[in-house]
Amino acid sequence: MEHKDEPAGIGEGLLTSQQIMDYLQIKRTTLWKLVKQQGLPAYQFGAKGDYRFRKSEVDAWISKQSVKGDDAR
């Protein structure tokens, strides 16, 4: 079942970079920084292929990034 605010097709399979950018409401440069520098889980097909993402892995990664209590300072 899709969440009403999610782009079509976002609930299943591998998602494109554009779908993830829409889902996270970020720009392409931010997405690449998250993948390359922050460890956002992604799959790349071919040497210069575009990245694909699993929504469940992205959501789990986001959960681990949350800042709580004194860590927020």
mmCIF file of the N, C-alpha and C atoms, coordinates in Angstrom:
data_MODEL
# 
_entry.id   MODEL 
# 
loop_
_atom_site.group_PDB 
_atom_site.id 
_atom_site.type_symbol 
_atom_site.label_atom_id 
_atom_site.label_alt_id 
_atom_site.label_comp_id 
_atom_site.label_asym_id 
_atom_site.label_entity_id 
_atom_site.label_seq_id 
_atom_site.pdbx_PDB_ins_code 
_atom_site.Cartn_x 
_atom_site.Cartn_y 
_atom_site.Cartn_z 
_atom_site.occupancy 
_atom_site.B_iso_or_equiv 
_atom_site.pdbx_formal_charge 
_atom_site.auth_seq_id 
_atom_site.auth_comp_id 
_atom_site.auth_asym_id 
_atom_site.auth_atom_id 
_atom_site.pdbx_PDB_model_num 
ATOM 1   N N  . MET A 1 1  ? 0.837  -1.190 0.000   1.00 0.00 ? 1  MET A N  1 
ATOM 2   C CA . MET A 1 1  ? 0.000  0.000  0.000   1.00 0.00 ? 1  MET A CA 1 
ATOM 3   C C  . MET A 1 1  ? 0.876  1.245  0.000   1.00 0.00 ? 1  MET A C  1 
ATOM 4   N N  . GLU A 1 2  ? 0.635  2.153  -0.898  1.00 0.00 ? 2  GLU A N  1 
ATOM 5   C CA . GLU A 1 2  ? 1.431  3.358  -1.007  1.00 0.00 ? 2  GLU A CA 1 
ATOM 6   C C  . GLU A 1 2  ? 0.933  4.427  -0.061  1.00 0.00 ? 2  GLU A C  1 
ATOM 7   N N  . HIS A 1 3  ? 1.851  5.185  0.487   1.00 0.00 ? 3  HIS A N  1 
ATOM 8   C CA . HIS A 1 3  ? 1.523  6.346  1.294   1.00 0.00 ? 3  HIS A CA 1 
ATOM 9   C C  . HIS A 1 3  ? 1.040  7.420  0.333   1.00 0.00 ? 3  HIS A C  1 
ATOM 10  N N  . LYS A 1 4  ? 0.041  8.192  0.715   1.00 0.00 ? 4  LYS A N  1 
ATOM 11  C CA . LYS A 1 4  ? -0.545 9.148  -0.225  1.00 0.00 ? 4  LYS A CA 1 
ATOM 12  C C  . LYS A 1 4  ? 0.414  10.247 -0.669  1.00 0.00 ? 4  LYS A C  1 
ATOM 13  N N  . ASP A 1 5  ? 1.469  10.535 0.124   1.00 0.00 ? 5  ASP A N  1 
ATOM 14  C CA . ASP A 1 5  ? 2.415  11.580 -0.230  1.00 0.00 ? 5  ASP A CA 1 
ATOM 15  C C  . ASP A 1 5  ? 3.610  11.063 -1.027  1.00 0.00 ? 5  ASP A C  1 
ATOM 16  N N  . GLU A 1 6  ? 3.668  9.763  -1.266  1.00 0.00 ? 6  GLU A N  1 
ATOM 17  C CA . GLU A 1 6  ? 4.808  9.173  -1.970  1.00 0.00 ? 6  GLU A CA 1 
ATOM 18  C C  . GLU A 1 6  ? 4.566  9.161  -3.470  1.00 0.00 ? 6  GLU A C  1 
ATOM 19  N N  . PRO A 1 7  ? 5.621  9.373  -4.252  1.00 0.00 ? 7  PRO A N  1 
ATOM 20  C CA . PRO A 1 7  ? 5.474  9.271  -5.713  1.00 0.00 ? 7  PRO A CA 1 
ATOM 21  C C  . PRO A 1 7  ? 5.024  7.871  -6.119  1.00 0.00 ? 7  PRO A C  1 
ATOM 22  N N  . ALA A 1 8  ? 4.353  7.763  -7.240  1.00 0.00 ? 8  ALA A N  1 
ATOM 23  C CA . ALA A 1 8  ? 3.870  6.473  -7.731  1.00 0.00 ? 8  ALA A CA 1 
ATOM 24  C C  . ALA A 1 8  ? 5.011  5.478  -7.847  1.00 0.00 ? 8  ALA A C  1 
ATOM 25  N N  . GLY A 1 9  ? 4.775  4.245  -7.415  1.00 0.00 ? 9  GLY A N  1 
ATOM 26  C CA . GLY A 1 9  ? 5.757  3.188  -7.540  1.00 0.00 ? 9  GLY A CA 1 
ATOM 27  C C  . GLY A 1 9  ? 6.802  3.165  -6.445  1.00 0.00 ? 9  GLY A C  1 
ATOM 28  N N  . ILE A 1 10 ? 6.719  4.061  -5.480  1.00 0.00 ? 10 ILE A N  1 
ATOM 29  C CA . ILE A 1 10 ? 7.779  4.162  -4.484  1.00 0.00 ? 10 ILE A CA 1 
ATOM 30  C C  . ILE A 1 10 ? 7.708  3.050  -3.443  1.00 0.00 ? 10 ILE A C  1 
ATOM 31  N N  . GLY A 1 11 ? 6.630  2.324  -3.377  1.00 0.00 ? 11 GLY A N  1 
ATOM 32  C CA . GLY A 1 11 ? 6.494  1.294  -2.363  1.00 0.00 ? 11 GLY A CA 1 
ATOM 33  C C  . GLY A 1 11 ? 7.139  -0.039 -2.711  1.00 0.00 ? 11 GLY A C  1 
ATOM 34  N N  . GLU A 1 12 ? 7.603  -0.245 -3.924  1.00 0.00 ? 12 GLU A N  1 
ATOM 35  C CA . GLU A 1 12 ? 8.096  -1.554 -4.331  1.00 0.00 ? 12 GLU A CA 1 
ATOM 36  C C  . GLU A 1 12 ? 9.411  -1.474 -5.097  1.00 0.00 ? 12 GLU A C  1 
ATOM 37  N N  . GLY A 1 13 ? 10.222 -2.516 -4.957  1.00 0.00 ? 13 GLY A N  1 
ATOM 38  C CA . GLY A 1 13 ? 11.420 -2.667 -5.779  1.00 0.00 ? 13 GLY A CA 1 
ATOM 39  C C  . GLY A 1 13 ? 12.466 -1.584 -5.588  1.00 0.00 ? 13 GLY A C  1 
ATOM 40  N N  . LEU A 1 14 ? 13.315 -1.457 -6.597  1.00 0.00 ? 14 LEU A N  1 
ATOM 41  C CA . LEU A 1 14 ? 14.367 -0.448 -6.574  1.00 0.00 ? 14 LEU A CA 1 
ATOM 42  C C  . LEU A 1 14 ? 13.830 0.867  -7.118  1.00 0.00 ? 14 LEU A C  1 
ATOM 43  N N  . LEU A 1 15 ? 14.231 1.953  -6.473  1.00 0.00 ? 15 LEU A N  1 
ATOM 44  C CA . LEU A 1 15 ? 13.769 3.275  -6.859  1.00 0.00 ? 15 LEU A CA 1 
ATOM 45  C C  . LEU A 1 15 ? 14.883 4.022  -7.568  1.00 0.00 ? 15 LEU A C  1 
ATOM 46  N N  . THR A 1 16 ? 14.510 4.903  -8.468  1.00 0.00 ? 16 THR A N  1 
ATOM 47  C CA . THR A 1 16 ? 15.486 5.710  -9.193  1.00 0.00 ? 16 THR A CA 1 
ATOM 48  C C  . THR A 1 16 ? 15.979 6.852  -8.305  1.00 0.00 ? 16 THR A C  1 
ATOM 49  N N  . SER A 1 17 ? 17.043 7.479  -8.742  1.00 0.00 ? 17 SER A N  1 
ATOM 50  C CA . SER A 1 17 ? 17.557 8.654  -8.032  1.00 0.00 ? 17 SER A CA 1 
ATOM 51  C C  . SER A 1 17 ? 16.485 9.737  -7.953  1.00 0.00 ? 17 SER A C  1 
ATOM 52  N N  . GLN A 1 18 ? 15.763 9.938  -9.033  1.00 0.00 ? 18 GLN A N  1 
ATOM 53  C CA . GLN A 1 18 ? 14.721 10.966 -9.048  1.00 0.00 ? 18 GLN A CA 1 
ATOM 54  C C  . GLN A 1 18 ? 13.633 10.659 -8.030  1.00 0.00 ? 18 GLN A C  1 
ATOM 55  N N  . GLN A 1 19 ? 13.222 9.408  -7.930  1.00 0.00 ? 19 GLN A N  1 
ATOM 56  C CA . GLN A 1 19 ? 12.198 9.048  -6.955  1.00 0.00 ? 19 GLN A CA 1 
ATOM 57  C C  . GLN A 1 19 ? 12.686 9.304  -5.525  1.00 0.00 ? 19 GLN A C  1 
ATOM 58  N N  . ILE A 1 20 ? 13.956 8.988  -5.257  1.00 0.00 ? 20 ILE A N  1 
ATOM 59  C CA . ILE A 1 20 ? 14.502 9.223  -3.922  1.00 0.00 ? 20 ILE A CA 1 
ATOM 60  C C  . ILE A 1 20 ? 14.639 10.723 -3.651  1.00 0.00 ? 20 ILE A C  1 
ATOM 61  N N  . MET A 1 21 ? 15.055 11.484 -4.664  1.00 0.00 ? 21 MET A N  1 
ATOM 62  C CA . MET A 1 21 ? 15.136 12.939 -4.484  1.00 0.00 ? 21 MET A CA 1 
ATOM 63  C C  . MET A 1 21 ? 13.764 13.527 -4.173  1.00 0.00 ? 21 MET A C  1 
ATOM 64  N N  . ASP A 1 22 ? 12.739 13.035 -4.855  1.00 0.00 ? 22 ASP A N  1 
ATOM 65  C CA . ASP A 1 22 ? 11.378 13.490 -4.584  1.00 0.00 ? 22 ASP A CA 1 
ATOM 66  C C  . ASP A 1 22 ? 10.934 13.080 -3.182  1.00 0.00 ? 22 ASP A C  1 
ATOM 67  N N  . TYR A 1 23 ? 11.220 11.859 -2.824  1.00 0.00 ? 23 TYR A N  1 
ATOM 68  C CA . TYR A 1 23 ? 10.822 11.320 -1.516  1.00 0.00 ? 23 TYR A CA 1 
ATOM 69  C C  . TYR A 1 23 ? 11.484 12.088 -0.366  1.00 0.00 ? 23 TYR A C  1 
ATOM 70  N N  . LEU A 1 24 ? 12.784 12.374 -0.509  1.00 0.00 ? 24 LEU A N  1 
ATOM 71  C CA . LEU A 1 24 ? 13.521 13.068 0.546   1.00 0.00 ? 24 LEU A CA 1 
ATOM 72  C C  . LEU A 1 24 ? 13.471 14.593 0.398   1.00 0.00 ? 24 LEU A C  1 
ATOM 73  N N  . GLN A 1 25 ? 12.931 15.052 -0.715  1.00 0.00 ? 25 GLN A N  1 
ATOM 74  C CA . GLN A 1 25 ? 12.836 16.480 -1.021  1.00 0.00 ? 25 GLN A CA 1 
ATOM 75  C C  . GLN A 1 25 ? 14.219 17.139 -0.974  1.00 0.00 ? 25 GLN A C  1 
ATOM 76  N N  . ILE A 1 26 ? 15.136 16.548 -1.736  1.00 0.00 ? 26 ILE A N  1 
ATOM 77  C CA . ILE A 1 26 ? 16.505 17.051 -1.818  1.00 0.00 ? 26 ILE A CA 1 
ATOM 78  C C  . ILE A 1 26 ? 16.916 17.183 -3.281  1.00 0.00 ? 26 ILE A C  1 
ATOM 79  N N  . LYS A 1 27 ? 18.013 17.914 -3.494  1.00 0.00 ? 27 LYS A N  1 
ATOM 80  C CA . LYS A 1 27 ? 18.555 18.082 -4.844  1.00 0.00 ? 27 LYS A CA 1 
ATOM 81  C C  . LYS A 1 27 ? 19.555 16.973 -5.148  1.00 0.00 ? 27 LYS A C  1 
ATOM 82  N N  . ARG A 1 28 ? 19.884 16.834 -6.429  1.00 0.00 ? 28 ARG A N  1 
ATOM 83  C CA . ARG A 1 28 ? 20.793 15.775 -6.890  1.00 0.00 ? 28 ARG A CA 1 
ATOM 84  C C  . ARG A 1 28 ? 22.157 15.858 -6.197  1.00 0.00 ? 28 ARG A C  1 
ATOM 85  N N  . THR A 1 29 ? 22.708 17.072 -6.057  1.00 0.00 ? 29 THR A N  1 
ATOM 86  C CA . THR A 1 29 ? 24.025 17.199 -5.414  1.00 0.00 ? 29 THR A CA 1 
ATOM 87  C C  . THR A 1 29 ? 23.985 16.724 -3.966  1.00 0.00 ? 29 THR A C  1 
ATOM 88  N N  . THR A 1 30 ? 22.892 16.982 -3.274  1.00 0.00 ? 30 THR A N  1 
ATOM 89  C CA . THR A 1 30 ? 22.752 16.514 -1.900  1.00 0.00 ? 30 THR A CA 1 
ATOM 90  C C  . THR A 1 30 ? 22.663 14.999 -1.861  1.00 0.00 ? 30 THR A C  1 
ATOM 91  N N  . LEU A 1 31 ? 21.937 14.420 -2.801  1.00 0.00 ? 31 LEU A N  1 
ATOM 92  C CA . LEU A 1 31 ? 21.817 12.962 -2.868  1.00 0.00 ? 31 LEU A CA 1 
ATOM 93  C C  . LEU A 1 31 ? 23.187 12.321 -3.047  1.00 0.00 ? 31 LEU A C  1 
ATOM 94  N N  . TRP A 1 32 ? 23.994 12.857 -3.981  1.00 0.00 ? 32 TRP A N  1 
ATOM 95  C CA . TRP A 1 32 ? 25.317 12.278 -4.220  1.00 0.00 ? 32 TRP A CA 1 
ATOM 96  C C  . TRP A 1 32 ? 26.203 12.407 -2.976  1.00 0.00 ? 32 TRP A C  1 
ATOM 97  N N  . LYS A 1 33 ? 26.103 13.513 -2.264  1.00 0.00 ? 33 LYS A N  1 
ATOM 98  C CA . LYS A 1 33 ? 26.881 13.674 -1.030  1.00 0.00 ? 33 LYS A CA 1 
ATOM 99  C C  . LYS A 1 33 ? 26.456 12.642 0.016   1.00 0.00 ? 33 LYS A C  1 
ATOM 100 N N  . LEU A 1 34 ? 25.169 12.410 0.120   1.00 0.00 ? 34 LEU A N  1 
ATOM 101 C CA . LEU A 1 34 ? 24.682 11.424 1.089   1.00 0.00 ? 34 LEU A CA 1 
ATOM 102 C C  . LEU A 1 34 ? 25.185 10.019 0.742   1.00 0.00 ? 34 LEU A C  1 
ATOM 103 N N  . VAL A 1 35 ? 25.217 9.705  -0.534  1.00 0.00 ? 35 VAL A N  1 
ATOM 104 C CA . VAL A 1 35 ? 25.696 8.387  -0.973  1.00 0.00 ? 35 VAL A CA 1 
ATOM 105 C C  . VAL A 1 35 ? 27.207 8.276  -0.768  1.00 0.00 ? 35 VAL A C  1 
ATOM 106 N N  . LYS A 1 36 ? 27.952 9.243  -1.278  1.00 0.00 ? 36 LYS A N  1 
ATOM 107 C CA . LYS A 1 36 ? 29.420 9.175  -1.287  1.00 0.00 ? 36 LYS A CA 1 
ATOM 108 C C  . LYS A 1 36 ? 30.063 9.443  0.068   1.00 0.00 ? 36 LYS A C  1 
ATOM 109 N N  . GLN A 1 37 ? 29.497 10.367 0.839   1.00 0.00 ? 37 GLN A N  1 
ATOM 110 C CA . GLN A 1 37 ? 30.138 10.801 2.073   1.00 0.00 ? 37 GLN A CA 1 
ATOM 111 C C  . GLN A 1 37 ? 29.457 10.328 3.350   1.00 0.00 ? 37 GLN A C  1 
ATOM 112 N N  . GLN A 1 38 ? 28.162 10.065 3.274   1.00 0.00 ? 38 GLN A N  1 
ATOM 113 C CA . GLN A 1 38 ? 27.418 9.732  4.487   1.00 0.00 ? 38 GLN A CA 1 
ATOM 114 C C  . GLN A 1 38 ? 26.932 8.280  4.535   1.00 0.00 ? 38 GLN A C  1 
ATOM 115 N N  . GLY A 1 39 ? 27.159 7.533  3.463   1.00 0.00 ? 39 GLY A N  1 
ATOM 116 C CA . GLY A 1 39 ? 26.827 6.113  3.466   1.00 0.00 ? 39 GLY A CA 1 
ATOM 117 C C  . GLY A 1 39 ? 25.380 5.752  3.198   1.00 0.00 ? 39 GLY A C  1 
ATOM 118 N N  . LEU A 1 40 ? 24.652 6.633  2.516   1.00 0.00 ? 40 LEU A N  1 
ATOM 119 C CA . LEU A 1 40 ? 23.284 6.285  2.128   1.00 0.00 ? 40 LEU A CA 1 
ATOM 120 C C  . LEU A 1 40 ? 23.351 5.057  1.234   1.00 0.00 ? 40 LEU A C  1 
ATOM 121 N N  . PRO A 1 41 ? 22.639 3.969  1.571   1.00 0.00 ? 41 PRO A N  1 
ATOM 122 C CA . PRO A 1 41 ? 22.728 2.737  0.781   1.00 0.00 ? 41 PRO A CA 1 
ATOM 123 C C  . PRO A 1 41 ? 22.178 2.920  -0.638  1.00 0.00 ? 41 PRO A C  1 
ATOM 124 N N  . ALA A 1 42 ? 22.992 2.515  -1.609  1.00 0.00 ? 42 ALA A N  1 
ATOM 125 C CA . ALA A 1 42 ? 22.609 2.652  -3.020  1.00 0.00 ? 42 ALA A CA 1 
ATOM 126 C C  . ALA A 1 42 ? 23.242 1.526  -3.816  1.00 0.00 ? 42 ALA A C  1 
ATOM 127 N N  . TYR A 1 43 ? 22.655 1.245  -4.967  1.00 0.00 ? 43 TYR A N  1 
ATOM 128 C CA . TYR A 1 43 ? 23.160 0.230  -5.890  1.00 0.00 ? 43 TYR A CA 1 
ATOM 129 C C  . TYR A 1 43 ? 23.449 0.918  -7.206  1.00 0.00 ? 43 TYR A C  1 
ATOM 130 N N  . GLN A 1 44 ? 24.618 0.650  -7.766  1.00 0.00 ? 44 GLN A N  1 
ATOM 131 C CA . GLN A 1 44 ? 24.965 1.225  -9.059  1.00 0.00 ? 44 GLN A CA 1 
ATOM 132 C C  . GLN A 1 44 ? 25.167 0.093  -10.052 1.00 0.00 ? 44 GLN A C  1 
ATOM 133 N N  . PHE A 1 45 ? 24.523 0.220  -11.191 1.00 0.00 ? 45 PHE A N  1 
ATOM 134 C CA . PHE A 1 45 ? 24.609 -0.805 -12.224 1.00 0.00 ? 45 PHE A CA 1 
ATOM 135 C C  . PHE A 1 45 ? 25.475 -0.279 -13.354 1.00 0.00 ? 45 PHE A C  1 
ATOM 136 N N  . GLY A 1 46 ? 26.601 -0.950 -13.580 1.00 0.00 ? 46 GLY A N  1 
ATOM 137 C CA . GLY A 1 46 ? 27.539 -0.505 -14.606 1.00 0.00 ? 46 GLY A CA 1 
ATOM 138 C C  . GLY A 1 46 ? 28.469 0.564  -14.056 1.00 0.00 ? 46 GLY A C  1 
ATOM 139 N N  . ALA A 1 47 ? 29.564 0.782  -14.761 1.00 0.00 ? 47 ALA A N  1 
ATOM 140 C CA . ALA A 1 47 ? 30.584 1.724  -14.300 1.00 0.00 ? 47 ALA A CA 1 
ATOM 141 C C  . ALA A 1 47 ? 30.050 3.147  -14.167 1.00 0.00 ? 47 ALA A C  1 
ATOM 142 N N  . LYS A 1 48 ? 29.185 3.556  -15.063 1.00 0.00 ? 48 LYS A N  1 
ATOM 143 C CA . LYS A 1 48 ? 28.647 4.916  -15.021 1.00 0.00 ? 48 LYS A CA 1 
ATOM 144 C C  . LYS A 1 48 ? 27.126 4.916  -14.888 1.00 0.00 ? 48 LYS A C  1 
ATOM 145 N N  . GLY A 1 49 ? 26.597 3.802  -14.438 1.00 0.00 ? 49 GLY A N  1 
ATOM 146 C CA . GLY A 1 49 ? 25.153 3.681  -14.325 1.00 0.00 ? 49 GLY A CA 1 
ATOM 147 C C  . GLY A 1 49 ? 24.579 4.528  -13.206 1.00 0.00 ? 49 GLY A C  1 
ATOM 148 N N  . ASP A 1 50 ? 23.323 4.841  -13.331 1.00 0.00 ? 50 ASP A N  1 
ATOM 149 C CA . ASP A 1 50 ? 22.628 5.600  -12.308 1.00 0.00 ? 50 ASP A CA 1 
ATOM 150 C C  . ASP A 1 50 ? 22.431 4.728  -11.077 1.00 0.00 ? 50 ASP A C  1 
ATOM 151 N N  . TYR A 1 51 ? 22.274 5.354  -9.948  1.00 0.00 ? 51 TYR A N  1 
ATOM 152 C CA . TYR A 1 51 ? 22.038 4.633  -8.704  1.00 0.00 ? 51 TYR A CA 1 
ATOM 153 C C  . TYR A 1 51 ? 20.578 4.233  -8.580  1.00 0.00 ? 51 TYR A C  1 
ATOM 154 N N  . ARG A 1 52 ? 20.363 3.157  -7.849  1.00 0.00 ? 52 ARG A N  1 
ATOM 155 C CA . ARG A 1 52 ? 19.028 2.705  -7.471  1.00 0.00 ? 52 ARG A CA 1 
ATOM 156 C C  . ARG A 1 52 ? 19.030 2.508  -5.963  1.00 0.00 ? 52 ARG A C  1 
ATOM 157 N N  . PHE A 1 53 ? 17.853 2.616  -5.373  1.00 0.00 ? 53 PHE A N  1 
ATOM 158 C CA . PHE A 1 53 ? 17.717 2.591  -3.915  1.00 0.00 ? 53 PHE A CA 1 
ATOM 159 C C  . PHE A 1 53 ? 16.539 1.733  -3.506  1.00 0.00 ? 53 PHE A C  1 
ATOM 160 N N  . ARG A 1 54 ? 16.664 1.101  -2.350  1.00 0.00 ? 54 ARG A N  1 
ATOM 161 C CA . ARG A 1 54 ? 15.526 0.413  -1.737  1.00 0.00 ? 54 ARG A CA 1 
ATOM 162 C C  . ARG A 1 54 ? 14.979 1.345  -0.666  1.00 0.00 ? 54 ARG A C  1 
ATOM 163 N N  . LYS A 1 55 ? 13.698 1.635  -0.745  1.00 0.00 ? 55 LYS A N  1 
ATOM 164 C CA . LYS A 1 55 ? 13.082 2.566  0.199   1.00 0.00 ? 55 LYS A CA 1 
ATOM 165 C C  . LYS A 1 55 ? 13.264 2.101  1.635   1.00 0.00 ? 55 LYS A C  1 
ATOM 166 N N  . SER A 1 56 ? 13.132 0.812  1.886   1.00 0.00 ? 56 SER A N  1 
ATOM 167 C CA . SER A 1 56 ? 13.270 0.296  3.254   1.00 0.00 ? 56 SER A CA 1 
ATOM 168 C C  . SER A 1 56 ? 14.673 0.564  3.797   1.00 0.00 ? 56 SER A C  1 
ATOM 169 N N  . GLU A 1 57 ? 15.696 0.452  2.938   1.00 0.00 ? 57 GLU A N  1 
ATOM 170 C CA . GLU A 1 57 ? 17.072 0.714  3.364   1.00 0.00 ? 57 GLU A CA 1 
ATOM 171 C C  . GLU A 1 57 ? 17.301 2.207  3.596   1.00 0.00 ? 57 GLU A C  1 
ATOM 172 N N  . VAL A 1 58 ? 16.701 3.038  2.753   1.00 0.00 ? 58 VAL A N  1 
ATOM 173 C CA . VAL A 1 58 ? 16.812 4.487  2.927   1.00 0.00 ? 58 VAL A CA 1 
ATOM 174 C C  . VAL A 1 58 ? 16.132 4.902  4.230   1.00 0.00 ? 58 VAL A C  1 
ATOM 175 N N  . ASP A 1 59 ? 14.943 4.358  4.486   1.00 0.00 ? 59 ASP A N  1 
ATOM 176 C CA . ASP A 1 59 ? 14.233 4.682  5.724   1.00 0.00 ? 59 ASP A CA 1 
ATOM 177 C C  . ASP A 1 59 ? 15.026 4.239  6.955   1.00 0.00 ? 59 ASP A C  1 
ATOM 178 N N  . ALA A 1 60 ? 15.628 3.061  6.907   1.00 0.00 ? 60 ALA A N  1 
ATOM 179 C CA . ALA A 1 60 ? 16.439 2.565  8.022   1.00 0.00 ? 60 ALA A CA 1 
ATOM 180 C C  . ALA A 1 60 ? 17.664 3.453  8.228   1.00 0.00 ? 60 ALA A C  1 
ATOM 181 N N  . TRP A 1 61 ? 18.295 3.878  7.140   1.00 0.00 ? 61 TRP A N  1 
ATOM 182 C CA . TRP A 1 61 ? 19.456 4.758  7.220   1.00 0.00 ? 61 TRP A CA 1 
ATOM 183 C C  . TRP A 1 61 ? 19.073 6.088  7.866   1.00 0.00 ? 61 TRP A C  1 
ATOM 184 N N  . ILE A 1 62 ? 17.921 6.628  7.461   1.00 0.00 ? 62 ILE A N  1 
ATOM 185 C CA . ILE A 1 62 ? 17.442 7.892  8.026   1.00 0.00 ? 62 ILE A CA 1 
ATOM 186 C C  . ILE A 1 62 ? 17.214 7.742  9.528   1.00 0.00 ? 62 ILE A C  1 
ATOM 187 N N  . SER A 1 63 ? 16.634 6.635  9.939   1.00 0.00 ? 63 SER A N  1 
ATOM 188 C CA . SER A 1 63 ? 16.374 6.404  11.369  1.00 0.00 ? 63 SER A CA 1 
ATOM 189 C C  . SER A 1 63 ? 17.657 6.423  12.183  1.00 0.00 ? 63 SER A C  1 
ATOM 190 N N  . LYS A 1 64 ? 18.727 5.912  11.614  1.00 0.00 ? 64 LYS A N  1 
ATOM 191 C CA . LYS A 1 64 ? 20.016 5.893  12.307  1.00 0.00 ? 64 LYS A CA 1 
ATOM 192 C C  . LYS A 1 64 ? 20.664 7.266  12.352  1.00 0.00 ? 64 LYS A C  1 
ATOM 193 N N  . GLN A 1 65 ? 20.224 8.190  11.509  1.00 0.00 ? 65 GLN A N  1 
ATOM 194 C CA . GLN A 1 65 ? 20.815 9.529  11.451  1.00 0.00 ? 65 GLN A CA 1 
ATOM 195 C C  . GLN A 1 65 ? 20.181 10.498 12.440  1.00 0.00 ? 65 GLN A C  1 
ATOM 196 N N  . SER A 1 66 ? 19.069 10.122 13.047  1.00 0.00 ? 66 SER A N  1 
ATOM 197 C CA . SER A 1 66 ? 18.371 11.053 13.914  1.00 0.00 ? 66 SER A CA 1 
ATOM 198 C C  . SER A 1 66 ? 19.218 11.449 15.116  1.00 0.00 ? 66 SER A C  1 
ATOM 199 N N  . VAL A 1 67 ? 19.069 12.691 15.534  1.00 0.00 ? 67 VAL A N  1 
ATOM 200 C CA . VAL A 1 67 ? 19.812 13.240 16.655  1.00 0.00 ? 67 VAL A CA 1 
ATOM 201 C C  . VAL A 1 67 ? 18.839 13.416 17.810  1.00 0.00 ? 67 VAL A C  1 
ATOM 202 N N  . LYS A 1 68 ? 19.241 12.944 18.989  1.00 0.00 ? 68 LYS A N  1 
ATOM 203 C CA . LYS A 1 68 ? 18.367 13.003 20.161  1.00 0.00 ? 68 LYS A CA 1 
ATOM 204 C C  . LYS A 1 68 ? 19.053 13.698 21.308  1.00 0.00 ? 68 LYS A C  1 
ATOM 205 N N  . GLY A 1 69 ? 18.280 14.384 22.124  1.00 0.00 ? 69 GLY A N  1 
ATOM 206 C CA . GLY A 1 69 ? 18.767 14.962 23.372  1.00 0.00 ? 69 GLY A CA 1 
ATOM 207 C C  . GLY A 1 69 ? 20.007 15.816 23.232  1.00 0.00 ? 69 GLY A C  1 
ATOM 208 N N  . ASP A 1 70 ? 21.013 15.540 24.035  1.00 0.00 ? 70 ASP A N  1 
ATOM 209 C CA . ASP A 1 70 ? 22.247 16.317 24.075  1.00 0.00 ? 70 ASP A CA 1 
ATOM 210 C C  . ASP A 1 70 ? 23.041 16.215 22.791  1.00 0.00 ? 70 ASP A C  1 
ATOM 211 N N  . ASP A 1 71 ? 22.818 15.166 22.003  1.00 0.00 ? 71 ASP A N  1 
ATOM 212 C CA . ASP A 1 71 ? 23.533 15.004 20.747  1.00 0.00 ? 71 ASP A CA 1 
ATOM 213 C C  . ASP A 1 71 ? 23.165 16.083 19.729  1.00 0.00 ? 71 ASP A C  1 
ATOM 214 N N  . ALA A 1 72 ? 22.053 16.773 19.949  1.00 0.00 ? 72 ALA A N  1 
ATOM 215 C CA . ALA A 1 72 ? 21.573 17.754 19.001  1.00 0.00 ? 72 ALA A CA 1 
ATOM 216 C C  . ALA A 1 72 ? 22.381 19.053 19.066  1.00 0.00 ? 72 ALA A C  1 
ATOM 217 N N  . ARG A 1 73 ? 23.207 19.224 20.043  1.00 0.00 ? 73 ARG A N  1 
ATOM 218 C CA . ARG A 1 73 ? 23.967 20.473 20.185  1.00 0.00 ? 73 ARG A CA 1 
ATOM 219 C C  . ARG A 1 73 ? 25.214 20.473 19.380  1.00 0.00 ? 73 ARG A C  1 
# 
